[in-house]
């Protein structure tokens, strides 16, 4: 393909990409061609075509800008329009937002909010009436009672703290009893500790010392029998290893011949290849085609056999 054909195809492609009629470009090329210098004219057109497209794009943007309503702007991404800060869209127009006294536009610029110390009521801002003993909350559009006051209807009433109590920052009565006291009605009464008792962590109740247990309002000693010991709670007892509980005593575990203490230490079990039979251990009789199970105190049939009474018979195919 010769140089002239290549340039002609290039010009036609550029013109199509930028929506410029290719025939018009080629006619311009024919007019500009003269002698051996015609290719210079073609190169000038290659520069001219994109410039025309850019001018056309600018003209389209200007036309869109002219079609915008007052107090609006074109969005940078999708090409649609939106109202400026302080205006809101009504049909195809941008209407100024009416901001009442003691108010200001919010961050979005699409609405308004009352200033600190005021609250919205319909389309106006009314002053927040803070009662004595109260303060504006964090947002500034409502109030809360100060420390030492509690909300009653639309006022703040001083909290009456009884003797042996202190203020707390919580809902409710607004006070708690000191350690060693408990609330009774609207007062704090001293907690009476019986012998062998102590206050719990919060100081609102008591527990018995280790080796004692609660019985109504007193602490009674835990009676630990021989061969026994206090358990982890300190309020009860367990038997030593090799002994088991019987009524309120610990009796020795009677281990038969061919037996041994279980891991709990409170009972016994038979040795390997022996099984329990009431209070003794008897030899385990393993039939043909069987073997010890995992415990060693019973047996199970080999693969391909199933248990039938005290024997192992072939499984049905």
C-alpha positions in Angstrom: 0.0 0.0 0.0 1.5 3.5 -1.0 1.9 6.5 1.3 -1.1 8.4 0.0 -3.5 5.5 0.6 -2.1 5.1 4.2 -2.7 8.8 5.0 -6.1 8.7 3.5 -7.2 5.8 5.7 -5.6 7.4 8.8 -7.6 10.6 8.2 -10.8 8.8 7.6 -10.4 6.8 10.9 -9.6 9.9 12.9 -12.6 11.8 11.4 -14.9 8.9 12.3 -13.6 8.6 15.9 -14.3 12.3 16.4 -17.6 12.4 14.6 -16.4 14.6 11.7 -17.6 13.6 8.2 -14.8 11.7 6.5 -15.9 13.0 3.0 -15.4 16.6 4.2 -11.9 15.8 5.4 -10.9 14.1 2.2 -12.3 16.9 0.1 -10.2 19.3 2.1 -7.2 17.1 1.5 -7.9 17.2 -2.3 -8.0 21.0 -2.3 -4.8 21.3 -0.3 -2.8 18.8 -2.4 -0.3 20.5 -4.7 2.7 18.8 -6.4 5.1 16.8 -4.3 4.2 18.8 -1.2 0.6 17.3 -0.9 1.7 15.0 2.0 2.5 18.1 4.1 -1.2 19.2 3.8 -2.2 15.7 5.0 -0.1 16.0 8.1 -1.6 19.3 8.9 -5.1 17.8 8.7 -4.0 15.0 11.1 -3.4 17.7 13.6 -6.5 19.6 12.7 -9.0 16.8 13.1 -8.5 16.3 16.9 -8.6 20.0 17.4 -11.9 20.2 15.7 -13.2 17.4 17.9 -12.0 19.2 21.1 -13.7 22.4 20.0 -16.9 20.4 19.4 -16.7 18.9 22.9 -16.2 22.3 24.4 -19.2 23.6 22.5 -21.3 20.7 23.8 -20.2 21.3 27.4 -21.0 25.0 27.0 -24.4 24.2 25.6 -25.1 21.9 28.7 -23.9 24.6 31.0 -26.3 27.1 29.4 -29.2 24.6 30.0 -28.5 24.5 33.8 -31.0 26.2 36.1 -29.8 29.1 38.2 -27.8 28.2 41.3 -26.8 24.8 40.0 -23.7 23.0 38.8 -22.7 20.0 36.7 -21.5 16.9 38.7 -18.0 15.9 37.7 -18.6 12.2 37.2 -21.9 11.4 35.6 -22.6 14.8 33.9 -25.9 15.3 35.7 -26.6 18.5 37.7 -27.2 19.4 41.3 -28.1 22.5 43.3 -25.5 24.6 44.9 -24.9 24.7 48.6 -27.8 26.4 50.3 -30.3 25.4 47.6 -32.6 22.5 47.1 -34.1 20.9 44.0 -37.8 21.6 43.3 -38.9 20.1 40.0 -36.3 21.4 37.5 -35.2 24.5 39.5 -33.0 25.3 42.5 -34.8 27.1 45.3 -33.0 28.8 48.2 -33.3 27.0 51.6 -35.1 29.2 54.1 -33.1 29.2 57.3 -35.0 30.4 60.4 -33.5 32.5 63.1 -31.0 30.8 65.5 -30.3 28.1 62.8 -27.6 27.4 60.2 -27.1 25.2 57.1 -25.9 21.7 58.0 -22.8 20.1 56.5 -24.6 18.9 53.3 -26.0 22.3 52.6 -29.4 20.6 51.8 -31.1 21.3 55.1 -30.7 23.3 58.3 -30.3 22.7 62.0 -30.8 24.8 65.1 -27.8 26.3 66.9 -26.6 25.2 70.3 -29.1 26.0 73.0 -32.1 25.7 70.6 -34.3 22.9 69.4 -36.4 22.5 66.3 -40.1 23.0 66.5 -41.9 22.8 63.1 -40.0 25.3 61.0 -38.5 27.4 63.8 -35.9 27.1 66.5 -37.0 27.6 70.1 -34.7 28.2 73.1 -34.0 25.1 75.3 -35.2 26.0 78.8 -32.7 24.4 81.1 -34.0 24.0 84.7 -32.1 24.8 87.8 -29.6 22.0 88.4 -29.4 21.1 84.8 -27.1 21.7 81.7 -27.2 21.4 77.9 -26.4 17.9 76.6 -23.6 17.2 74.2 -25.6 18.1 71.1 -26.9 21.2 72.7 -30.5 20.6 71.7 -31.8 19.2 75.0 -30.8 19.2 78.7 -29.7 16.8 81.5 -29.6 17.1 85.2 -26.3 17.8 86.9 -24.5 15.4 89.3 -26.5 15.4 92.5 -29.8 16.1 90.8 -32.4 13.7 89.3 -35.0 14.4 86.6 -38.5 14.7 87.9 -41.0 15.8 85.2 -39.4 18.9 83.6 -37.2 19.9 86.5 -34.0 18.7 88.3 -34.5 17.8 92.0 -31.6 17.6 94.4 -30.8 14.0 95.4 -31.1 13.5 99.2 -28.2 11.3 100.2 -28.7 9.4 103.5 -26.1 8.9 106.1 -23.4 6.3 105.2 -24.1 6.7 101.4 -22.5 8.5 98.4 -23.7 9.9 95.1 -23.5 7.8 91.9 -23.7 8.7 88.2 -26.5 6.4 87.3 -30.3 6.3 86.8 -32.5 5.5 89.8 -32.2 6.9 93.2 -28.8 8.4 92.5 -26.9 7.0 95.6 -25.3 3.9 96.9 -24.6 2.7 100.5 -21.0 2.7 101.7 -19.2 -0.6 102.1 -20.6 -2.5 105.1 -24.0 -1.0 104.7 -27.1 -2.1 102.8 -30.1 -0.1 101.6 -33.3 -0.4 103.6 -35.9 1.9 102.2 -34.3 5.4 101.8 -31.6 4.8 104.4 -28.4 2.7 104.8 -28.3 0.2 107.6 -25.1 -1.5 108.9 -24.6 -5.1 107.9 -24.3 -7.3 111.0 -21.6 -9.9 110.6 -22.0 -13.1 112.5 -18.9 -14.9 114.0 -16.7 -16.5 111.3 -18.1 -14.3 108.5 -16.6 -11.5 106.3 -17.9 -8.9 103.8 -17.9 -9.9 100.1 -16.0 -7.8 97.6 -18.7 -5.1 97.0 -19.4 -4.9 100.7 -23.2 -5.3 100.3 -23.4 -8.9 101.8 -21.4 -11.4 103.8 -20.0 -15.0 103.4 -18.8 -17.5 105.9 -15.1 -18.3 106.3 -13.7 -21.5 104.9 -14.8 -24.4 107.0 -18.1 -22.8 107.8 -21.4 -22.7 106.0 -24.3 -20.2 106.1 -27.3 -21.2 108.2 -29.9 -18.4 108.3 -28.0 -15.5 109.8 -25.1 -17.4 111.3 -22.1 -19.5 110.2 -21.9 -23.1 111.4 -18.8 -25.3 111.3 -18.6 -27.9 108.5 -18.3 -31.3 110.3 -15.6 -33.2 108.3 -15.6 -37.0 109.1 -12.5 -39.2 109.5 -10.8 -39.8 106.1 -12.5 -36.7 104.7 -11.4 -33.2 103.7 -12.9 -29.8 102.8 -13.7 -29.4 99.1 -12.8 -26.3 97.0 -15.8 -24.3 98.2 -14.9 -24.7 101.8 -18.5 -25.3 102.6 -18.7 -29.0 102.2 -16.4 -32.1 102.3 -15.3 -35.1 100.2 -13.8 -38.5 101.1 -10.1 -39.3 100.7 -8.9 -41.6 97.9 -9.8 -45.2 98.7 -12.9 -44.1 100.7 -16.5 -43.4 99.7 -19.3 -41.4 101.3 -21.9 -43.4 103.3 -24.4 -41.2 105.2 -22.2 -38.6 107.0 -19.0 -40.8 107.1 -16.3 -42.0 104.8 -15.9 -45.8 104.6 -13.1 -47.8 103.0 -13.7 -49.0 99.4 -13.7 -52.8 99.5 -11.6 -53.8 96.5 -12.0 -57.5 95.6 -9.3 -59.8 94.3 -8.2 -59.1 90.7 -9.6 -55.6 91.2 -8.2 -52.1 91.8 -9.3 -48.5 92.7 -10.9 -46.6 89.8 -9.4 -43.3 88.7 -11.9 -41.4 90.9 -10.6 -43.2 94.0 -14.2 -43.6 95.2 -15.0 -47.0 93.6 -13.2 -50.1 92.1 -13.0 -51.8 88.8 -11.7 -55.2 87.6 -8.2 -55.8 86.2 -7.6 -56.6 82.5 -9.4 -59.7 81.3 -11.7 -59.8 84.4 -15.3 -58.6 84.7 -17.5 -57.4 87.5 -19.9 -59.9 89.0 -21.7 -58.1 92.0 -18.9 -57.5 94.5 -16.2 -59.7 92.9 -14.1 -60.0 89.7 -14.4 -63.1 87.6 -12.2 -64.3 84.7 -13.4 -63.1 81.3 -14.3 -66.0 79.0 -13.7 -65.0 75.4 -15.4 -67.2 72.8 -13.9 -68.2 69.5 -13.5 -65.5 66.8 -13.6 -62.7 69.5 -11.1 -60.4 71.3 -10.9 -58.0 74.3 -12.7 -54.7 73.8 -11.0 -51.3 74.6 -11.8 -51.6 78.4 -10.3 -55.1 78.8 -13.3 -56.1 80.9 -15.5 -57.4 78.0 -15.1 -58.8 74.5 -16.3 -58.1 71.0 -16.5 -60.3 67.9 -13.8 -60.2 65.1 -14.6 -58.6 61.7 -17.0 -60.7 59.8 -18.7 -62.0 62.9 -21.6 -60.8 65.1 -22.5 -61.4 68.7 -25.1 -64.0 69.5 -25.5 -64.7 73.2 -22.1 -65.6 74.5 -20.7 -66.7 71.0 -19.7 -65.1 67.7 -21.3 -66.3 64.6 -20.6 -65.4 60.9 -22.5 -62.3 59.6 -25.1 -62.9 57.0 -23.8 -62.1 53.5 
